[in-house]
């Protein structure tokens, strides 16, 4: 991660602030910064979302294509994640500098979405053993302001909610082959069921307490962090510990409990916004990038 | 259960500064013609097309046109810090070299702080020994924040700093905010003790340092200012520091000039809200509007 360099006394200030439950910007340990989310802004994708979490900005685009199912799961399609760190976000990301960060986020997203309860992969199947839908999710990091993993997961869920897979029809063609027909109307799409998609919550341990949504400076002071995937009902679908510090078992259970609570709150807010946005009329212009 | 996580659609209204432009300012964009008169000399931020017959003067940066007799230059509004002798800067130690430290000060080149320009424990006139050179890292290491004054500006723009006064030196517990250097108004005094118990250093290079006034009283112990206090800051001081930090961020996002009065007015306008609410767009706009109206009233009252 592109770490900010801090002096010792600044780190003390942050650590004491976390202990008093009063962080540098006045937030409590368990509150997020201001989140702005917009979906459907890229017209050349099947689904897209743009999120701004404090000073972190990410853009997610979803494109679907027809591919061959995996040999162990002939009835199902699959999701493929790719994370790109733009050098606009931080000069360190030039060339292969962002590879470690993007691999981290990518592997965490792949892990939580590999679960069968999270996404109905059989709905992505077209013809068993021959064709299926492959959903490519591309995350582009435009600005680095801390807590990229959480922002990526919220934007991924929003873009999957926004994704429309063309409603294909199967007809019998020559020589017993089945033909796949794409619809003429680009609006003739079916949406994915994202009700069980998880969000990732990062809990960073600073001193004796843990915080959520760490900024760049706070990430510099944390010794260890826990990333967990939480569904709408509060179930955990994946946990990973990052960082070189140690976590003792009591704080671990405390962090997981608070992560579940925060994940549930995130889902409530996100689902409410996605419903409002879906219900908005087409006349209202989107903010986008201009 | 109180849901504190808010996700919303992006706000369409941009935070525009309602600062009234003075009649003397002449804003220009890159590539536009400043003048067609051939008599003017080219200063920073301008260029001409020499091969053509007309001697039009074009601007190469976006900013304000400044004319001094026959010299025309364009001062860019968004730029790296250009140091001048006597400026107070807040910088972060980037490297420890043989007899000097390299300090990052948001300028084009890293500034330099020589070992002979700092106050070492044991009195000001102590001769620098070889042992001092080897233990430089004990005084200032990578990542430390210091406040210093610009002693000299080299021809390539590199600054030489010094901390040879007790009011400069390593900074203790507090908060650093980065804004654009052009937002800091040039004043006689850049270190202010605000009435809310907070000391701010509005450094010319855009790095603003906020800490509590109570700690500063111990700086005159004559140990060169290198011993840093690790006692936790008191809760009301911490709240004041964080409130001032958020106010400064609101003002800088709306491109309001930062000086002690504007920061104080913004602080007073923000007292009705909670510290964490100041990060929201609507509340930030309201605070900026109140600050600007108070400042306008004061200037029209004086003028």
Interface residues (C-beta under 8 A of the other chain):
Chain A: X5 X6 X7 X8 X9 X10 X12 X13 X16 X17 X19 X20 X22 X23 X24 X25 X26 X27 X28 X30 X31 X32 X33 X34 X35 X36 X37 X38 X52 X154 X261 X262 X265 X266 X268 X269 X270 X272 X273 X276 X277 X287
Chain B: X1 X3 X4 X5 X6 X7 X8 X9 X10 X11 X12 X92 X93 X142 X143 X144 X145 X170 X171 X172 X173 X174 X175 X176 X228 X229 X230 X232 X233 X235 X238 X239 X242 X243 X245 X246 X274 X275 X276 X278 X279 X280 X281
